[in-house]
Amino acid sequence: MRYGGERRPVIPQEAPWRPANFSHMDDPMVVRRGVEVPLSEIKVRASRSSGPGGQHANVTASRVEAVFDVASSTALSEAQKQRVIERLGPRVTAVAQDERSQARNRELALERLRMRLRRALAVPRARRRTAPTAASRQRRLADKRRASERKRARRPPRDEDE
C-alpha cells in the first residue's frame, strides 16, 4: 500500500484560494462598470465530478461550485441587492465540471457567476413611444385598400333588378 501503509481519504477542499492561483479572474471580480465583488465574498467549493472519466474522475475533486450570498454582500447597494434577489434569489450559484482541471473549472464557475450577476443587475431601458412614420401610415392604408378591393372582388355580383 502507498502512503506508509495507511490510506488517506480524499477530502474536498474548502479552497483558501489566492488570486495568483488562476490567470483569468482578478480580485475583485468586475461584474460591470461600478460593480466589483471581492473574491472573499464568494464561497468556492470543490467536489467530485459526476459522469464518466475513469479512475481520474473517481479520485479528483474537479467539480467547482461558486456561491455568492447576495444579502451579506458589501459590494452591492441595497437597490442592486434587491434587483438580484428578485431575479435570482438570495444565493447565486454557478457550477462548472466541464474540464478535468479544478483550476479551469474554478475559472469557468467564477465567469458564469459573473455573467449571471451582470444579467441580473441590468436595468432594462424604458421604452420611448414613437409615432409611426408618414411612409408607414401610407403603406398601411394602401394595404387596407388592397385587402378591401380583394374582398369586394370575391363577392357575388349584385342583381341590377333589385
C-alpha positions as CSV (number, residue, x, y, z in Angstrom):
1,M,0.0,0.0,0.0
2,R,1.0,3.5,-0.6
3,Y,1.4,6.3,1.9
4,G,3.2,4.3,4.5
5,G,0.6,1.6,4.9
6,E,-2.4,3.8,5.6
7,R,-4.9,5.2,3.1
8,R,-5.6,8.9,3.2
9,P,-9.2,9.9,2.3
10,V,-9.8,12.4,-0.5
11,I,-11.4,15.4,1.1
12,P,-12.9,18.1,-1.0
13,Q,-11.1,21.3,-0.1
14,E,-12.8,24.4,1.3
15,A,-10.3,26.2,-1.0
16,P,-8.2,29.0,0.5
17,W,-7.7,30.4,-3.0
18,R,-5.4,33.3,-3.8
19,P,-5.9,35.3,-7.0
20,A,-2.4,34.2,-8.2
21,N,-3.7,30.6,-8.5
22,F,-5.6,31.5,-11.6
23,S,-4.9,33.7,-14.6
24,H,-8.3,34.9,-15.7
25,M,-10.2,36.2,-12.7
26,D,-8.8,39.2,-10.8
27,D,-9.6,40.3,-7.3
28,P,-12.0,42.0,-7.1
29,M,-14.3,40.4,-9.8
30,V,-15.6,43.2,-12.0
31,V,-19.2,42.4,-12.7
32,R,-20.0,45.6,-14.6
33,R,-18.9,49.2,-14.6
34,G,-19.1,50.4,-11.0
35,V,-19.8,47.0,-9.5
36,E,-16.8,44.9,-8.2
37,V,-17.3,41.9,-5.9
38,P,-14.3,40.9,-3.8
39,L,-13.5,37.2,-4.1
40,S,-13.6,37.0,-0.3
41,E,-17.4,37.3,-0.6
42,I,-17.6,34.3,-3.0
43,K,-17.5,30.8,-1.4
44,V,-15.8,28.3,-3.7
45,R,-16.2,24.6,-3.0
46,A,-14.7,21.7,-4.9
47,S,-16.2,18.2,-5.1
48,R,-16.0,15.1,-7.2
49,S,-17.4,15.5,-10.7
50,S,-20.2,13.3,-11.9
51,G,-20.3,11.3,-15.1
52,P,-17.7,9.2,-17.0
53,G,-14.0,9.8,-16.7
54,G,-12.4,6.6,-15.4
55,Q,-10.1,6.4,-12.5
56,H,-9.1,10.1,-12.7
57,A,-12.6,11.4,-12.2
58,N,-13.2,9.0,-9.3
59,V,-10.4,10.5,-7.1
60,T,-10.1,14.1,-8.0
61,A,-12.3,16.9,-6.8
62,S,-12.6,18.8,-10.1
63,R,-16.2,20.0,-9.9
64,V,-16.3,23.6,-8.7
65,E,-19.3,25.4,-7.2
66,A,-19.1,29.2,-6.6
67,V,-21.7,30.6,-4.3
68,F,-22.4,34.3,-3.7
69,D,-24.6,35.4,-0.7
70,V,-26.3,38.5,-2.0
71,A,-27.8,39.7,1.3
72,S,-24.5,39.8,3.2
73,S,-22.5,41.4,0.3
74,T,-20.8,44.7,1.0
75,A,-20.1,45.3,-2.7
76,L,-23.7,45.8,-3.8
77,S,-26.0,48.7,-2.9
78,E,-29.4,48.0,-1.4
79,A,-31.2,48.6,-4.8
80,Q,-28.7,46.3,-6.5
81,K,-29.2,43.6,-3.9
82,Q,-33.0,43.9,-4.2
83,R,-32.8,43.6,-8.0
84,V,-30.5,40.4,-7.8
85,I,-32.7,38.8,-5.1
86,E,-35.8,39.4,-7.2
87,R,-34.3,37.8,-10.3
88,L,-32.0,35.1,-8.9
89,G,-32.8,34.7,-5.2
90,P,-30.7,35.3,-2.0
91,R,-27.9,33.0,-3.1
92,V,-26.5,32.9,-6.6
93,T,-24.7,29.7,-7.5
94,A,-22.6,28.7,-10.6
95,V,-21.2,25.2,-11.1
96,A,-18.6,24.0,-13.6
97,Q,-17.5,20.4,-14.2
98,D,-16.7,20.7,-17.9
99,E,-12.9,20.3,-17.6
100,R,-10.6,17.8,-15.9
101,S,-8.7,20.6,-14.2
102,Q,-10.1,22.0,-11.0
103,A,-8.4,25.3,-11.7
104,R,-10.0,25.6,-15.1
105,N,-13.4,24.7,-13.6
106,R,-12.9,27.3,-11.0
107,E,-12.4,29.9,-13.7
108,L,-15.5,28.7,-15.5
109,A,-17.6,28.8,-12.4
110,L,-16.5,32.3,-11.5
111,E,-17.1,33.5,-15.0
112,R,-20.6,32.0,-15.1
113,L,-21.3,33.6,-11.7
114,R,-20.1,37.0,-13.1
115,M,-22.3,36.7,-16.1
116,R,-25.4,35.7,-14.0
117,L,-24.8,38.7,-11.8
118,R,-24.3,41.0,-14.8
119,R,-27.6,39.9,-16.3
120,A,-29.4,40.3,-13.0
121,L,-28.1,43.8,-12.4
122,A,-29.0,45.0,-15.9
123,V,-31.7,47.7,-15.8
124,P,-34.0,47.4,-18.8
125,R,-34.3,50.7,-20.8
126,A,-37.6,52.4,-20.6
127,R,-39.5,52.2,-23.9
128,R,-39.8,55.5,-25.6
129,R,-43.0,55.8,-27.6
130,T,-42.7,56.9,-31.1
131,A,-45.2,57.9,-33.7
132,P,-45.5,55.9,-36.9
133,T,-43.7,57.5,-39.9
134,A,-45.7,59.0,-42.7
135,A,-44.5,56.3,-45.1
136,S,-45.6,53.5,-42.8
137,R,-49.0,55.2,-42.5
138,Q,-49.3,55.3,-46.3
139,R,-48.3,51.7,-46.6
140,R,-50.8,50.6,-44.0
141,L,-53.7,52.5,-45.7
142,A,-52.6,51.2,-49.2
143,D,-52.6,47.6,-47.8
144,K,-56.1,48.1,-46.3
145,R,-57.3,49.4,-49.7
146,R,-55.9,46.4,-51.5
147,A,-57.4,44.0,-49.0
148,S,-60.8,45.7,-49.3
149,E,-60.6,45.6,-53.1
150,R,-59.7,41.9,-53.0
151,K,-62.6,41.0,-50.7
152,R,-65.0,43.1,-52.8
153,A,-63.9,41.2,-55.9
154,R,-64.8,37.9,-54.2
155,R,-68.4,38.9,-53.6
156,P,-71.0,37.5,-55.9
157,P,-72.3,40.1,-58.5
158,R,-75.3,42.1,-57.4
159,D,-78.5,41.8,-59.4
160,E,-79.4,45.0,-61.2
161,D,-83.2,44.2,-60.8
162,E,-83.4,44.8,-57.1
